[in-house]
Amino acid sequence: MMDDKDIQEYHNIGKPIKFSDKYSYVKGTQIDDHGSRTYDVNGSRLPSVTTILGATKDQQFLKDWKAKVGETEAERIKNVSSARGTSMHKFLEAYVTGVGYDDLTELGRQASPMAKKVIEMGLAPVEEYYGSEVTLYYPGLYAGSTDLVCLHNGKESIVDFKQSNRPKRKEWIEDYYLQIAAYAMAHDHVHGSEIRQGVIMMCTPDLYYQEFIITDHELRQYKHKFLKRLDMYHDLKFDEKEQHNTEKENEEYLKELERKL
């Protein structure tokens, strides 16, 4: 476990972040079911933002990449990246909240300096935080979990931490912006806030740090884009339901014919 001395070492990288109880958050239950993620929030089952985006994105680039490196290697890279990213997130959550955490695995030893780089380069402008690993939801539509809701350079902001195997260009990470936009809409609707900024703090295993910020007009544009993807998702789900109902009707019809033979 990360002891008080280790936590202080993290805090020596940057200033401690003050907590504010301005907003009160519910804790949703994350449910993973055959690659699809939903959240149970106040008894309501809602699709996750990442599931919505995953179901409606162009998969061609991913298919081409898998064909290039092979299915086995692609799965290995995905699992390693996911585990390293999870560990980095936990180190960052420990820093923000002051709760002890350590990870002595090989991936944990990679993730710790990545987290320190994010603290050093990214968290200095954070004046106070309202929640860490926060469940956000738009009633009846969707839910998700964001890494940090805070005051960043004087603006109430949604912050997401990302690990990346290599540096990214802005045009490669549109779904990250859509994720931020969805969380901002949900926060504003449920909590009566005015989230004006989204911040993506990204670090690679070789400690290359990148920061992407969207505000005001650009944030509104991504909100509109997310709503279009949400509409696409519901169309897909409706088609799947209709197909399921048709298959069920056909099955019952065939059974009825068999009984008459």
C-alpha positions as CSV (number, residue, x, y, z in Angstrom):
1,M,0.0,0.0,0.0
2,M,1.0,3.6,-0.6
3,D,1.8,4.9,2.9
4,D,1.7,8.6,4.2
5,K,5.3,9.2,3.1
6,D,4.5,7.9,-0.5
7,I,1.4,10.1,-0.7
8,Q,3.4,13.1,0.5
9,E,6.0,12.2,-2.2
10,Y,3.1,12.4,-4.8
11,H,1.9,15.7,-3.3
12,N,5.4,17.1,-3.5
13,I,5.1,16.8,-7.3
14,G,2.2,19.2,-7.3
15,K,0.0,21.0,-4.8
16,P,-2.7,19.0,-2.8
17,I,-6.2,19.5,-4.3
18,K,-8.9,20.9,-2.1
19,F,-12.2,19.0,-2.0
20,S,-15.5,20.8,-2.3
21,D,-18.9,19.2,-1.6
22,K,-20.7,21.5,-4.0
23,Y,-22.2,18.5,-5.8
24,S,-23.5,15.3,-4.4
25,Y,-23.1,12.2,-6.6
26,V,-24.9,8.9,-6.6
27,K,-22.9,5.7,-7.1
28,G,-24.0,3.6,-10.0
29,T,-23.3,-0.1,-10.4
30,Q,-21.4,-1.0,-13.5
31,I,-22.6,-4.2,-15.2
32,D,-20.5,-5.8,-18.0
33,D,-22.5,-8.3,-20.2
34,H,-20.9,-9.9,-23.2
35,G,-18.9,-6.8,-24.2
36,S,-21.7,-4.4,-23.5
37,R,-21.6,-2.2,-20.4
38,T,-24.6,-0.8,-18.6
39,Y,-25.1,1.1,-15.3
40,D,-27.7,0.6,-12.7
41,V,-28.5,4.0,-11.4
42,N,-31.3,4.5,-8.9
43,G,-32.8,1.2,-10.1
44,S,-32.7,2.3,-13.8
45,R,-30.5,0.3,-16.3
46,L,-28.8,2.6,-18.7
47,P,-26.3,2.0,-21.5
48,S,-22.8,3.3,-20.9
49,V,-21.4,6.1,-23.0
50,T,-18.5,3.9,-24.1
51,T,-20.9,1.2,-25.2
52,I,-22.9,3.8,-27.2
53,L,-19.8,5.1,-28.9
54,G,-18.3,1.7,-29.5
55,A,-21.5,0.5,-31.2
56,T,-21.8,3.5,-33.5
57,K,-18.2,4.1,-34.6
58,D,-16.5,3.1,-37.9
59,Q,-14.7,-0.2,-37.1
60,Q,-12.7,-0.3,-40.3
61,F,-9.5,1.1,-38.8
62,L,-9.6,-1.5,-35.9
63,K,-10.3,-4.3,-38.4
64,D,-7.3,-3.2,-40.5
65,W,-5.0,-3.0,-37.4
66,K,-6.1,-6.5,-36.2
67,A,-5.5,-7.9,-39.7
68,K,-2.0,-6.3,-39.6
69,V,-0.8,-7.5,-36.2
70,G,-2.9,-10.6,-35.8
71,E,-5.9,-11.3,-33.5
72,T,-3.7,-12.8,-30.7
73,E,-1.2,-9.9,-30.6
74,A,-4.1,-7.4,-30.9
75,E,-5.8,-9.0,-27.9
76,R,-2.5,-8.9,-25.9
77,I,-1.9,-5.3,-26.6
78,K,-5.4,-4.4,-25.7
79,N,-5.2,-6.3,-22.4
80,V,-1.8,-4.8,-21.4
81,S,-3.0,-1.3,-22.3
82,S,-6.2,-1.7,-20.3
83,A,-4.4,-3.0,-17.2
84,R,-1.7,-0.3,-17.3
85,G,-4.4,2.4,-17.8
86,T,-6.4,1.0,-14.8
87,S,-3.4,1.1,-12.6
88,M,-2.5,4.7,-13.7
89,H,-6.1,5.8,-12.9
90,K,-5.9,4.2,-9.4
91,F,-2.6,6.0,-8.7
92,L,-4.2,9.3,-9.8
93,E,-7.3,8.7,-7.8
94,A,-5.1,8.0,-4.7
95,Y,-3.3,11.3,-5.3
96,V,-6.5,13.3,-5.6
97,T,-8.3,11.7,-2.7
98,G,-5.3,11.0,-0.4
99,V,-6.2,7.3,-0.2
100,G,-3.4,4.8,-0.2
101,Y,-2.7,2.7,-3.2
102,D,0.2,0.8,-4.7
103,D,0.8,-1.7,-7.5
104,L,4.0,-3.7,-7.5
105,T,3.4,-5.5,-10.7
106,E,5.4,-4.8,-13.8
107,L,2.5,-2.8,-15.3
108,G,2.1,-1.0,-12.0
109,R,5.8,0.1,-12.1
110,Q,5.1,1.5,-15.5
111,A,1.9,3.2,-14.5
112,S,3.3,5.0,-11.4
113,P,5.6,7.3,-13.2
114,M,2.9,7.9,-15.8
115,A,0.6,9.1,-13.0
116,K,3.3,11.3,-11.6
117,K,3.8,12.9,-15.0
118,V,0.1,13.7,-15.2
119,I,0.2,15.2,-11.7
120,E,3.2,17.3,-12.6
121,M,2.0,18.5,-16.0
122,G,-1.7,18.4,-15.8
123,L,-3.2,18.9,-12.3
124,A,-1.5,22.1,-11.3
125,P,-4.4,24.3,-12.7
126,V,-7.0,22.3,-10.7
127,E,-8.1,24.5,-7.8
128,E,-10.6,22.2,-6.2
129,Y,-12.4,19.0,-7.1
130,Y,-16.0,17.9,-6.6
131,G,-15.7,14.2,-7.2
132,S,-13.3,11.5,-8.3
133,E,-14.4,8.4,-10.3
134,V,-17.8,9.9,-10.5
135,T,-20.9,8.2,-11.9
136,L,-22.8,10.6,-14.2
137,Y,-26.1,9.8,-15.9
138,Y,-28.7,11.4,-18.0
139,P,-32.0,9.9,-16.8
140,G,-33.5,7.5,-19.3
141,L,-30.7,7.8,-21.8
142,Y,-27.2,6.9,-20.7
143,A,-24.6,6.8,-17.9
144,G,-20.9,6.6,-17.4
145,S,-18.0,7.3,-15.1
146,T,-15.6,10.2,-15.3
147,D,-12.3,10.5,-13.6
148,L,-12.6,14.0,-12.2
149,V,-15.1,16.8,-11.9
150,C,-13.2,19.9,-10.8
151,L,-12.5,23.6,-11.1
152,H,-9.7,23.9,-13.7
153,N,-8.3,27.3,-14.4
154,G,-11.5,28.9,-13.0
155,K,-13.9,26.7,-15.1
156,E,-16.0,23.9,-13.9
157,S,-14.6,21.0,-15.9
158,I,-14.9,17.3,-16.7
159,V,-11.4,15.7,-16.7
160,D,-10.5,12.3,-18.2
161,F,-7.2,10.6,-17.7
162,K,-6.0,8.5,-20.7
163,Q,-3.0,6.2,-21.2
164,S,-1.8,5.8,-24.7
165,N,0.8,3.6,-26.3
166,R,1.9,6.4,-28.5
167,P,1.2,10.2,-29.0
168,K,-2.1,11.1,-30.5
169,R,-3.4,13.7,-32.9
170,K,-6.6,15.5,-32.1
171,E,-8.4,14.0,-35.1
172,W,-7.7,10.5,-33.8
173,I,-9.5,10.9,-30.5
174,E,-12.9,12.3,-31.4
175,D,-14.6,9.7,-29.3
176,Y,-12.8,11.0,-26.2
177,Y,-14.3,14.4,-26.9
178,L,-17.7,12.9,-27.4
179,Q,-17.3,11.1,-24.1
180,I,-16.5,14.4,-22.3
181,A,-19.5,16.1,-24.0
182,A,-21.9,13.3,-22.9
183,Y,-20.7,13.6,-19.3
184,A,-21.0,17.4,-19.3
185,M,-24.6,17.2,-20.6
186,A,-25.4,14.6,-17.9
187,H,-23.8,16.7,-15.1
188,D,-25.6,19.9,-16.2
189,H,-29.0,18.2,-16.4
190,V,-28.8,16.4,-13.1
191,H,-26.9,18.9,-11.0
192,G,-27.9,22.2,-12.6
193,S,-24.3,23.0,-13.3
194,E,-22.7,24.8,-16.3
195,I,-19.8,22.6,-17.3
196,R,-17.8,24.8,-19.7
197,Q,-14.7,22.8,-20.3
198,G,-13.4,19.3,-20.9
199,V,-9.8,18.3,-20.3
200,I,-8.1,15.1,-21.5
201,M,-4.8,14.4,-19.8
202,M,-2.9,11.7,-21.7
203,C,0.5,10.0,-21.0
204,T,2.4,7.3,-22.8
205,P,4.6,4.6,-21.1
206,D,7.7,6.6,-22.1
207,L,6.2,9.6,-20.3
208,Y,5.2,11.7,-23.2
209,Y,2.4,13.9,-21.9
210,Q,-0.4,15.5,-24.0
211,E,-3.3,17.7,-23.0
212,F,-6.4,18.4,-25.0
213,I,-9.0,21.0,-24.0
214,I,-12.4,21.8,-25.4
215,T,-14.5,24.7,-24.2
216,D,-17.7,26.6,-24.9
217,H,-18.6,26.5,-28.7
218,E,-16.5,23.4,-29.5
219,L,-17.9,21.6,-26.5
220,R,-21.4,22.4,-27.7
221,Q,-20.6,21.0,-31.1
222,Y,-19.5,17.7,-29.6
223,K,-22.7,17.6,-27.5
224,H,-24.7,17.8,-30.8
225,K,-22.4,15.1,-32.3
226,F,-22.9,12.8,-29.4
227,L,-26.7,13.2,-29.6
228,K,-26.5,12.0,-33.2
229,R,-24.5,9.0,-32.1
230,L,-27.0,8.3,-29.4
231,D,-29.8,8.4,-31.9
232,M,-27.9,6.0,-34.1
233,Y,-27.5,3.7,-31.1
234,H,-31.2,3.6,-30.4
235,D,-31.9,2.9,-34.1
236,L,-29.5,-0.1,-33.9
237,K,-31.1,-1.4,-30.7
238,F,-34.6,-1.0,-32.3
239,D,-33.5,-2.9,-35.4
240,E,-32.0,-5.7,-33.2
241,K,-35.2,-5.9,-31.2
242,E,-37.3,-6.0,-34.3
243,Q,-35.1,-8.7,-35.8
244,H,-35.3,-10.7,-32.5
245,N,-39.1,-10.3,-32.5
246,T,-39.3,-11.4,-36.2
247,E,-37.1,-14.4,-35.5
248,K,-39.2,-15.4,-32.5
249,E,-42.4,-15.0,-34.6
250,N,-40.9,-17.1,-37.4
251,E,-39.9,-19.8,-34.9
252,E,-43.4,-19.9,-33.4
253,Y,-44.9,-20.1,-36.9
254,L,-42.7,-23.0,-37.8
255,K,-43.5,-24.9,-34.6
256,E,-47.2,-24.3,-35.4
257,L,-46.7,-25.7,-38.9
258,E,-44.9,-28.8,-37.5
259,R,-47.8,-29.4,-35.1
260,K,-50.2,-29.4,-38.1
261,L,-48.2,-31.9,-40.1
